[in-house]
Amino acid sequence: DLQARVSPFRRHLPSPTFYRTYAALVADIANFLHHKLILRNFFSPAGAGRFEGDLVLLETSLSAIAAPPPPAGRWIPQRIHDAVRLLKLPEDAGIDNAMVLRRFLDNDRMAEATRLLDKIGVHDLTLGECEQVLASRRHI
């Protein structure tokens, strides 16, 4: 269990050192999640939903070890949550928002893409990162 492995460091390191080290470890975990899992695998919307549940459990574990969370308010960065939101994007009134967003991005209609991303609540990914994430999305 993660908490058991980290506890000795928390007990023996000065608090500022522990939190700095812990934040760096969590940043490495977030980079792994983004670059090695999200961008290198394929997700159906249902699979992305399961992955989102796993993220909630991970964030709960990370918060239990070192509360309070960093100034951003959570241990897992918003960009990871935004990527999952894109991967599990549902149809909206029969419109496949993922397909519409891909078309906007493919046709350099960046203003429309940005408006759609705002509408669905994706704010911490660049348009290029959105394209990469959408390339990992599969319908099953």
Number of C-alpha atoms within 10 A of each C-alpha: 6 10 13 9 9 14 12 10 15 17 10 9 12 10 12 9 12 17 17 10 14 18 17 12 12 16 15 12 13 19 16 13 16 19 12 11 14 24 19 14 13 18 25 16 20 16 18 22 17 15 17 19 12 12 17 14 12 15 17 14 15 20 16 12 16 18 11 11 17 14 7 9 10 15 23 24 18 17 17 18 18 19 25 26 19 24 29 23 21 15 11 8 7 7 10 12 18 18 13 14 24 17 13 17 19 12 10 11 13 14 11 14 21 17 13 17 20 11 10 13 12 21 14 16 17 12 16 10 14 21 16 15 25 24 17 18 23 16 11 8
